[in-house]
Amino acid sequence: MFSQRYDPLAEENNGSRPADSGFGVSLKKRKLSDDESSDEEEEEEETDESEHESSQDEDINEEEPEEEDEDTNKVDDNMEIDLQPEVDPDYIHKHQAIFNKFKQSTESETIEQDKEEDGEEDANIEQHSLVPLPQPALPRDRKLSSVSTHTKNLDWLTKPQYASPLDKKAFTDFKLSSFMIKNLEKMGFTEAFSVQISVLNMMLPEIEAQKLKPDRVGDILVNASTGSGKTLAYLSPIIESLYRRVVPRVRVIILVPTKPLINQVKSTLLQLSSGTNLQIAALKNDVSINDEKDLLTKSVPDIIVSTPGRLVEHLLNDSINLSSLQYLIIDEADRLLNQSFQNWSNVLLDKIDSQINIAEVWKLSVQKLVFSATLTTDAGKLSSLKFYNPRLIIVNDSKQLVNEIFTVPVTLSEFKIHLGVAKNSLKPLILTKFLISTNKLSNVLIFTKSNESSIRLTELLTSLFQKLSINLKIAFINSTNNRTSIRSKILKQFSNQEVNILITTDLIARGIDVASITDVINYDLPNSSREYVHRVGRTARANQVGYAYSFCFGKGENSWFNKLAHEVSRSKEVENVDLNVKELISDRDEEIYQQALHELQQQAKK
């Protein structure tokens, strides 16, 4: 599904020159143009190799991210094929035609010219797909097909329930307990958003019916944009279902990909369950597994929030009894399903099955609730969770089911800033002047491609704003300062506007949940449409207005952005921002920039 990452270094060698247009800063609303699409097609062949070399693996670090540079996490998908010294003769015979084409592709330029005359048959062979060995293409899961073992019972994927992102309904219109309404009001919520409406309408009648006649209900999968209120959507009904329980037992497990998200979910749980005696436990790596086991034994929780890795450790250590489990909630499912740490899904589901007491005829199977902003439709991944009668909810006005369901918030406005590749040397200065000219000097979140880039940009922007006599506080968060105490302090300062601009990386992007963020800037483009959605979803949360800007230097980055944009569903078009760099940046600005660069170099030598 994901397009391969474009390598801007390849563009620099082409000698591209900028084409300034417009005066100052202007916005032009339009679809991604046909010219841009043609540019994309013209460059596709020459950039295929660099794009493949730069694709990023989606595996997730379970616990505290270690210091690393995201630039090193590149994998070439084509290298998964292992060439063996002996090949089945039948296999060679079957694919002889393709092997012949592969041989032709490695011949001299004269053979390349001859191949152009072969016509339609050769046109269907993509050169980059023939490295290192051509293989028959697997079926696209867009057609809801995968390997044969996963093609059963997938009709539900083609029959989702759609909900408009703009739907609202008062919480008092639902059959919720009085304490729940009171707690929601204390948290500042009087109206349910679309995702909450859909889930509550589905679950509350089932919860009420089970009080009279327990029966197995179907699982629920939800695709909704970041900031749409997914956490409240699953916490409200499960608390409503459990608050009358008598004996504490592990009845709910909530899985999230990172420790910061554990803290966020637990905090929301404590607020929402205020007035009940529900016990909540968060499993983290702050204490040893044995100490945590003792705590779980002495005080059995009703609800456990954890990462899959930490939960598996406890399951293998027999710390948790799952015989009374009612709900398994998987938040940020795209990240968790892409992760194979200790084969967590199989370990968890096998443990659940093994602890069911067959003598308890009333025992119901665990209901699974899966939530994501970028929900995969890959049959192999979904089938690993062994769904029962699943129902799919998509919060999106566009009634399409694509290979991956990517949706940005309906209140988000997206902009593309396209400049010539030659201007890349002035990139920090251009960003600085853009922020000043558009008065975006607070509540701004900026994404870079690596730890080094985020630190360097923080230093440069701080120096530039000082030299321009603008007093701003700029900070960064990446894997080098991702300790809970440091991170929490910076995010609190950012939320209180003590920090005006925050610079970060994809590694910890999803742990940032600050309602006051108004602008997101992709200083460096993301490596996939999935990451793009999660980046820009840091703003326009809870139906608030937000803006996202993406810098594209050169035709290559422009083409890459267009690929990302076409894979994402949105309610309005991406707009273009035309910057006249000559008018935006004076000679004095360039002098100041060179001074800042020199000072940064001197600091690096110390």
Summary of the structure (lengths in Angstrom):
residues: 606
radius of gyration: 26.2
end to end distance: 45.4
largest distance: 82.3
contacts: 1913
relative contact order: 0.15
helix: 45%
strand: 15%
